[in-house]
Amino acid sequence: MARISGVELPRNKKVEIALTYIYGIGPKSAKEIVEKAQVEPTKRSNDLTPEEIQKLRNVISDYKVEGELRKEVAMNIKALMDLGNYRGLRHRRGLPVRGQRTRTNARTRKGRKKTVGGK
């Protein structure tokens, strides 16, 4: 089983699909990586040779993935919260950030319903 960027690639999946299991690599960048590494895109991940795995690792090292990307995203959110702008306040309060309504819905962000007195 191939291990790239600290992630075990799933067996019996095409290389292009298996690479999308790495945080920060989507379908488009997976296709680019496979082309740059000159690996056959229809090849299954458990059929990769050690040389092909090394080629993929070398190409992926140019991308920001996994821990490095997660840290950058967290720092960006923290910067918004420290600035105190609208998006930062929404993050701080645990409410939807991108303009969604909150009178109904938004349960994923707000958590379980807390009933407030009726009368």
C-alpha positions as CSV (number, residue, x, y, z in Angstrom):
1,M,0.0,0.0,0.0
2,A,1.3,3.4,-1.0
3,R,1.9,6.0,1.7
4,I,2.2,9.6,0.5
5,S,2.2,12.7,2.6
6,G,1.4,10.7,5.7
7,V,-1.8,9.2,4.1
8,E,-2.3,5.6,3.2
9,L,-3.7,5.6,-0.3
10,P,-6.7,3.2,-0.7
11,R,-6.1,0.0,-2.5
12,N,-7.8,-0.9,-5.8
13,K,-8.6,2.7,-6.8
14,K,-7.2,4.4,-9.8
15,V,-4.2,6.6,-9.0
16,E,-6.1,9.8,-9.9
17,I,-8.9,9.0,-7.5
18,A,-6.6,7.7,-4.7
19,L,-4.6,10.9,-4.6
20,T,-7.8,12.9,-3.8
21,Y,-7.8,11.2,-0.4
22,I,-4.9,13.5,0.5
23,Y,-6.1,16.8,2.1
24,G,-5.5,19.6,-0.4
25,I,-5.6,17.5,-3.6
26,G,-8.8,17.5,-5.6
27,P,-9.6,15.9,-8.9
28,K,-8.0,18.6,-11.0
29,S,-4.7,18.8,-9.1
30,A,-4.6,14.9,-8.9
31,K,-4.8,14.8,-12.7
32,E,-2.0,17.4,-13.0
33,I,0.2,15.5,-10.5
34,V,-0.3,12.2,-12.4
35,E,0.7,13.9,-15.7
36,K,3.8,15.6,-14.2
37,A,4.9,12.3,-12.5
38,Q,4.3,10.5,-15.8
39,V,2.3,7.7,-14.2
40,E,-0.4,6.0,-16.0
41,P,-3.7,7.5,-14.7
42,T,-5.7,4.2,-15.1
43,K,-3.2,2.2,-13.0
44,R,-4.5,1.0,-9.6
45,S,-2.8,2.4,-6.5
46,N,-1.8,-1.1,-5.3
47,D,0.0,-1.8,-8.6
48,L,2.3,1.2,-8.3
49,T,6.0,0.4,-8.3
50,P,8.3,2.1,-5.7
51,E,9.8,4.3,-8.4
52,E,6.3,5.6,-9.4
53,I,5.5,6.2,-5.8
54,Q,8.7,8.2,-5.4
55,K,7.9,10.2,-8.6
56,L,4.4,11.1,-7.1
57,R,6.0,12.1,-3.8
58,N,8.5,14.4,-5.6
59,V,5.7,16.1,-7.5
60,I,3.4,16.4,-4.5
61,S,6.2,18.0,-2.5
62,D,5.6,21.2,-4.7
63,Y,2.0,21.4,-3.4
64,K,0.8,22.5,0.0
65,V,-1.0,19.5,1.5
66,E,-2.1,17.9,4.7
67,G,-0.7,19.4,7.9
68,E,0.9,22.4,6.3
69,L,-2.3,23.4,4.5
70,R,-4.5,22.7,7.6
71,K,-2.2,24.9,9.7
72,E,-2.4,27.7,7.1
73,V,-6.2,27.5,7.0
74,A,-6.4,27.6,10.8
75,M,-4.0,30.6,10.9
76,N,-6.2,32.5,8.3
77,I,-9.3,31.9,10.4
78,K,-7.4,33.0,13.5
79,A,-6.3,36.2,11.8
80,L,-9.9,37.0,10.8
81,M,-11.0,36.5,14.4
82,D,-8.1,38.6,15.8
83,L,-9.0,41.4,13.3
84,G,-12.5,41.4,14.6
85,N,-14.1,41.8,11.2
86,Y,-17.6,40.4,10.4
87,R,-16.3,37.0,9.2
88,G,-14.1,36.7,12.3
89,L,-17.0,37.4,14.6
90,R,-19.1,34.8,12.9
91,H,-16.3,32.2,13.3
92,R,-15.9,33.2,17.0
93,R,-19.6,32.9,17.7
94,G,-19.9,29.6,15.8
95,L,-22.5,30.9,13.3
96,P,-22.5,30.5,9.5
97,V,-19.9,32.7,7.9
98,R,-21.0,33.0,4.3
99,G,-24.4,34.8,4.6
100,Q,-26.7,31.9,5.2
101,R,-29.9,32.5,7.1
102,T,-30.0,31.5,10.8
103,R,-33.6,32.0,11.8
104,T,-34.2,28.4,10.6
105,N,-31.6,25.9,9.6
106,A,-27.9,26.5,10.4
107,R,-28.1,23.5,12.8
108,T,-24.7,22.2,11.7
109,R,-23.0,25.3,12.9
110,K,-25.2,26.2,15.8
111,G,-25.5,22.7,17.3
112,R,-28.5,21.2,18.9
113,K,-31.6,23.3,19.4
114,K,-31.9,25.2,22.7
115,T,-35.5,26.1,23.4
116,V,-36.1,29.5,24.9
117,G,-39.1,30.3,27.1
118,G,-42.4,30.7,25.3
119,K,-44.5,33.2,27.2
